[in-house]
Amino acid sequence: MNERRFLNQRQPQTLVIATLLLYLNGFFNILNGLSFSTLLLLVGVAMGAGAFGIANEKKWGYGLAVAGAVLNLLLLLPFFELGNISLLISLVFDVALVLLLVHPMSRDYQRIWFS
């Protein structure tokens, strides 16, 4: 059965949470990218496509999601200030997203089950 999914709850918890964070971050990056930066727009599209690929157990989706999450984190670092609470919260969620994607449970699952 060739069923397309938005979210696959049969995957490990690390991948399910990462998929949700990818969709959320991708949505906000697309919104910000429309008015600020083309690179931010592309990162948002990559994160959304990567989340869809993870939900449908595709290796390209996992790779795209990791690349988008790392690039998103790298784009945020130059603007980081300790006193700015909104940037601090964004940084925490971006680091958490990268850690969820590279967690051994996520990597092992994608290595074994993704096509």
C-alpha positions as CSV (number, residue, x, y, z in Angstrom):
1,M,0.0,0.0,0.0
2,N,1.5,3.3,-1.1
3,E,0.1,5.7,1.5
4,R,1.5,9.2,2.0
5,R,1.6,10.5,5.5
6,F,2.0,13.8,7.2
7,L,3.1,12.3,10.5
8,N,4.1,8.7,11.2
9,Q,3.4,7.8,14.8
10,R,4.8,4.3,14.4
11,Q,8.3,5.8,14.3
12,P,10.4,6.3,17.4
13,Q,9.4,9.2,19.6
14,T,12.6,11.1,18.7
15,L,11.6,11.1,15.0
16,V,8.0,12.0,15.7
17,I,8.9,15.0,17.7
18,A,11.6,16.0,15.2
19,T,9.0,15.8,12.4
20,L,6.6,18.1,14.3
21,L,9.4,20.6,15.0
22,L,10.5,20.5,11.4
23,Y,7.1,21.3,10.2
24,L,6.7,24.1,12.7
25,N,10.1,25.7,12.1
26,G,9.8,25.3,8.4
27,F,6.4,27.1,8.4
28,F,7.9,30.1,10.4
29,N,11.0,30.1,8.2
30,I,8.8,30.3,5.1
31,L,6.8,33.1,6.6
32,N,10.0,35.1,7.6
33,G,11.7,34.2,4.3
34,L,8.9,35.8,2.3
35,S,9.7,39.2,3.8
36,F,13.3,38.9,4.8
37,S,15.6,36.4,3.1
38,T,15.5,34.0,0.2
39,L,17.9,31.7,2.1
40,L,15.6,31.5,5.0
41,L,12.8,30.6,2.6
42,L,14.8,27.8,1.1
43,V,15.7,26.5,4.5
44,G,12.0,26.5,5.5
45,V,11.1,24.6,2.3
46,A,13.9,22.1,3.0
47,M,12.7,21.5,6.5
48,G,9.1,21.0,5.5
49,A,10.1,18.6,2.7
50,G,12.5,16.8,5.0
51,A,9.7,16.3,7.6
52,F,7.4,14.9,4.9
53,G,10.2,12.6,3.8
54,I,10.8,11.4,7.3
55,A,7.1,10.8,7.8
56,N,7.1,8.6,4.7
57,E,10.4,6.9,5.7
58,K,12.6,8.2,2.9
59,K,16.4,8.5,3.3
60,W,16.4,11.7,1.2
61,G,14.0,13.2,3.7
62,Y,16.2,12.4,6.7
63,G,19.2,13.9,5.0
64,L,17.3,17.0,3.9
65,A,15.9,17.4,7.4
66,V,19.3,17.2,9.1
67,A,20.8,19.6,6.5
68,G,18.0,22.1,7.0
69,A,18.1,21.9,10.8
70,V,21.8,22.4,10.9
71,L,21.7,25.3,8.4
72,N,18.8,26.9,10.4
73,L,20.9,26.7,13.5
74,L,23.9,28.2,11.8
75,L,21.8,31.0,10.4
76,L,20.6,31.9,14.0
77,L,24.0,31.8,15.7
78,P,25.3,35.2,14.4
79,F,22.3,37.0,15.8
80,F,22.4,35.3,19.2
81,E,22.5,37.6,22.3
82,L,22.2,36.3,25.8
83,G,19.8,39.1,26.8
84,N,17.3,38.4,24.0
85,I,14.8,35.9,25.3
86,S,13.1,35.1,22.0
87,L,16.5,34.3,20.3
88,L,17.4,32.2,23.3
89,I,14.2,30.2,23.0
90,S,14.7,29.8,19.3
91,L,18.2,28.6,19.9
92,V,17.1,26.0,22.4
93,F,14.5,24.6,20.0
94,D,16.9,24.5,17.1
95,V,19.6,22.7,19.1
96,A,16.9,20.3,20.4
97,L,15.8,19.6,16.8
98,V,19.3,18.8,15.7
99,L,19.9,16.5,18.7
100,L,16.6,14.7,18.1
101,L,17.6,14.0,14.4
102,V,21.1,12.8,15.2
103,H,20.1,10.8,18.3
104,P,21.2,7.1,18.0
105,M,17.6,5.9,18.0
106,S,16.7,8.1,15.1
107,R,19.8,7.3,13.1
108,D,19.4,3.5,13.7
109,Y,15.8,3.6,12.7
110,Q,16.4,5.5,9.5
111,R,19.4,3.3,8.6
112,I,17.3,0.1,9.0
113,W,13.8,1.1,7.8
114,F,14.1,4.0,5.5
115,S,14.3,3.3,1.7
